[in-house]
Amino acid sequence: MPAFAALRQFPSSDPTSETIVAVTPRKTRLRSDSDAAIGSPLRKSPRLCKEGTPHSSPTASIRKCLKTSLNLSGSPQKKQLSEDFVERQNWNPRDETQRRAANEALHVSTAQMNVVCRENEQNRILDFCKKCIKEEKAGSLYVCGCPGTGKTLSMEKVKVMLADWENEECIQYPDVLPINCTSLANMNDIFSKIIEKNHSGKKRSRSTSSLQQLQNLYSQQTPGMKMILVIADELDYLITRDRAVLHDLFMLTTLPFSKCILLGVANAIDLADRFIPKLRSLNCKPMVITFCAYSKDQIINILQERLRAVPYTVFQPQALELCARKVAAASGDMRKALAVCRSAIEILIGDSMLSSLDGPEDQHKPAENVSMSNQVRIDHVAAALSKVYKSPVVDTIISLPQHQQIILCSAVKLFRGGKKKDTTLGELNKYYVDVCKSTSIPPVGILELSSMCRVLDDQGILKLGQSRDDKLRRVTLKVDGADIVFALQGVRFFRNCLQ
Amino acid sequence: MAETQQMKKFKTPSKGTPRAKHPISLDHHIAPQTPQSATPSAINLRRSHRLTAATPEHRPALSSFNTPKSAAKTRKICEDPPSILPTETSINPASPPPVESRKKRKFQEKSAEKRKDSRNVKCKRAADRKVKKKVYHKKVVYDGGEFSAGHDVYVKRRSDASSDDEDPEVEECRVCFKPAGRRVLIECDDCLNGFHLKCLKPPLKAVPDGDWVCCYCVARKNGEVMEFPEPQAGKKRARTAREKLLSSDLWAARIESLWKEVDGTYWFRARWYIIPEETAVGRQPHNLRRELYRTNDFADVEMESTIRHCFVMSPREFANAADGGDDVFLCEYEYEVQWHSFKRIAEIDSNENDGEKVVDNDADWNSCDESDSGSDFNSEEEAAYENEKRNRLSQSSSLRPVAANSRKGQIFGLQKIGAKKIPENLRSRKQTDLEKAKSTLLLATVPKSLTCRDREMNEITTFIKGAICDEQCLGRCLYVHGVPGTGKTMSVLAVMRNLKSEVDAGSIRPYCFVEINGLKLASPENIYSVIYEGLTGHRVGWKKALNLLNARFSDENKCRKDTRPCILLIDELDLLVTRNQAVLYNILDWPTRPNSKLIVIGIANTMDLPEKLLPRISSRMGIQRLCFGPYNFQQLQEIISSRLKGIDAFEKVAIEFASRKVAAVSGDARRALEICRRAAEVADYRAKKTALSSSDASGKTFLLTGKVMAGMADVEAAIKEMFQAPHIQVIRSCSKLSKIFLAAMVYELYKTGIGETTFEKLAMVVSSFCANNGETFPGYDTLLKVGCKLGECRLLLCEPGTRHKLQKLQLNYPNDDVTFALKDSKDLPWLAKYI
């Protein structure tokens, strides 16, 4: 029982982990299952309270998170998770190597050893590939999901696992051709790439196109031909105007002696249905696997998995949770979550630099305090999150030059009452001149006005339509009128104006 | 360039015909011959000549051929001067073949043993001059050789001067180690060694057409080991200057200017060439054997350390210089030593109307000035200052200047400036403060320090440093946005400049920096080839460049030779947005790959560009944003006053007025500077006018006792000029009839209260106007013509004139503007009562 031996070394400081350890694995599952079943409706309220007071003790919610992640990830995860509680060294952000290690662990390009939270999808893809290879049958699979949900990463993983499996089973390994469709100069190049990969030895006739060659190849029986596994990332870049390329690509897998397994990856859920309706009538609709956006538990899980590579405690648990919750609520984009974590680390480093500059006398603080200050706290994450998700509209409007503020003010007046949603630049100019006249400010000319509107358009405050004539360009407000009123009410001039 | 033109005369008449040119002893005339006919009787032959078996199009440098194979399309057949006896070495061709102009011949008179002790230096320019200053020369005859600005020379490396002692003049056969004698030496395209035809195995009868690679190189390519024969013991293989240069025992440099120091020694300003091995990327497969890179690195070198001329040519000249001898090199790119990036010389030169010439002219001018007019530099400090200024001049002309407005005005510190600077000493008199102010306020002038953007610059610095200081250099991406004229590009470039100085100091590892402006790309896809060219100095089509870059940034297994981090600065990022946004996707996807070591900095005006992009792209873009807000009036004031530091030309209130005006409208620093510059111009004009008039009146020329400063009135005038729309001017200056037409239009529109009217109605109004005020009504046709003309200059919006009376008309500008413009017209005072 080496596993248990390891498990027993937990620090006794954490009671939850001990309860998990004390029971047998089977029991644990039962326990956590029941916990999940019973606890889920109950969990809501305490969490909400906790979010309100972020500085309260985090352990309760974290415990639950861990348990749910246990449920999600299945039993093999348990042992690794338990390692979390082994006493870790304190992370020192001032140390170059430690900082670097943390940064590297959280960087997008660092591929993890094992992709957590996507086992299900991976297994389905893998099973599909195995089935196709065993039966020597062509097939197509379409993987969809939002950006940053681990599609490409999973495909990489599947590739490796497939190779392992083939080594075990001693089956002829198919050619694997990973293509990113964005890097194709011409969409038809995908066929020539396939044929190059598949038949590198054979001579190629120049007269027929690569597509025709492939079609010929797959419509008659040629013994001894290897399977080919095409992994096409960002498949929607193949959508041409007549959709011919995408269509032909999928049709290749329907040919009687086709040896092509096509794994397509893209964002759109219904790409195959929308663009290749013919496939359905042929009854070879590609199997669709959807990668859902990550939930907050999954994000926590992945972040912890990544941070396990670092032998230090970098994040406070509640800091990680805040990050995960925010990102999960907005997009579930793992890249965002990683970026937030990294920028939180940077903020911490900046802080610690400042404090070390400020007062060397702070050195003899209580040791506990120091260790706390060396972790990424919840406020660091909050600052990093605000960089991403906060809307800077009000600040932007306050810092605008006065004439641009006057333009916004006149636009608000114009749209007030809700009759009109948009106007032309000429109309806006009239209002603007009126406002200026009423307060005896010399108005600027219409050319100047249109260039100011363009600046506002660049800042995302106005929307300027296209028109040949400057005066006829359509103007719409892109921010809420109330925001503008709120931002401008500090100045008496505008307050009078807007009354 | 006289040499190369001469050479062109000897270009092979037809492709592939081996033809020998026989550099001859001094007095012979030059006769092209085929190698077959190169009978020993012939003449005192020069050692080497090259044949082009290929037409110029086959030159890789000129075409899109990229393989190293095609890079070796030159062939050289070497003939040696017949039996150069040791005694004859005095006339040994130390120089390139005498195919050149008479000037070159003279140059050849220089004795081959260029022992530096025989220093018979004479100067062509007037000798009687004050000793105590530097004297610039156009041409210097030094050691028997004639050097002038623009020539290329070999320069000794001081470190191992011993290796320069051997005479590097004669090329030997690589097999028998005898000088070529009368027999033909053939040059291998790969290793550049010369071989006697008969020494080869199997011996060649004649020089073959096309490429020829020696058997040693062939063997090496096939993986066999075939050593070159060793020379006999005690005899060292002579190495030519070319060989030494290519093994970096010598340097090559271009003479930018020549001068005589105070102590009588001759110096020149050298612009170094480097061999591909010395660049950051090392020798690439596409590099020709004889390829050099021009750098932007300058140094002052004593004439003493030069060896002799070499000839660095552009690809076209190189292709045409069929027979340039052994000292011919090819240079297509300029290598920026600080950024490790490559730029085409042809592009640089075409962009600046032949900048080299300008430098030369400057040199001429300077030397003239100092020799003829007896300049007023008396102390050495001033001479040094002058020199420094010249350096700056030549340097700035070597980099690519850019029109001021396409680059958002000033670019901090990199001297890439649009307007060419007129040398200060062209002005005979001292500049007044106003003139100084005018020149410092130019957008093109580089400010000494960047104010008001410290926070942003710090942020950029930490961003870049955080990436490049790490060993593993994680890729990352920064998006910089802000309204125009708020110093975005300038700040980034200033940061890069600071970092560069840190690299020089050795505190950070070197990196490469590629700077791209989206506006300058012919199409968004072209960015791939621009990036690739910047990184490797090799131009390929964008499709190929995309594949190569993909391989470069994603290949994790193969350890690349070039492991430096790469910083990519893309200005005007929003122009790269294509229909399917594939370009941006690829560029922003690279940093997310393992081991990419790529840092992307994008600059654009749009704040919400990432949100406008596809979600998959904004997901890859990361969250690093940096906003440059518009300047407020204090900041603008500070910017202007920091530029005007030490120049007493503006009243303080005037500056504040200008900055407040601009800050209220746009907060654009460029605007503020323009207004102030214009105000200075107005004030200057005023000052000169008063001076002129007073000198006319009283005959005295120096009435400028009261110092003229640009004040509120001048700023006001400048602002009026800038902010007032041009249509007012147009209306004011248009013809009488047009004015009546416009007035009638305003009247009619006012009366009816509708936005448009027809020509028929308008004509009625005009005729009534004319009848009431004693003007003659010109008739419908003329009136229609007037209307169409006003429509053409877009004062009116009108339907085509074919509709005659039914033509609909509309004012393009607000009624008030037209009224304002017409109100006080002198020739038609009665108009005022109608409007």
Interface residues (C-beta under 8 A of the other chain):
Chain A: R100 N103 E104 H107 V108 S109 T110 A111 C146 P147 G148 N180 T182 S183 A185 N186 E234 Y237 N267 S331 D333 R335 K336 A339 V340 S343 E346 G350 A384 K387 V388 P392 T396 S399 L400 P401 Q402 H403 Q404 N429 K430 V433 V444 G445 I446 L447 E448 S451 M452 V455 D458 Q459 G460 K471
Chain B: T462 G466 D470 E471 Q472 L474 G475 V483 P484 W542 K543 L546 N547 N550 N580 A582 Y585 N586 D589 P591 T592 R593 P594 N595 S596 N605 T606 M607 D608 E611 P615 R616 S619 R620 G622 I623 Q624 R625 C627 G629 P630 N632 A663 A664 V665 S666 G667 F723 Q724 A725 N812 Y813 P814 D816 D817
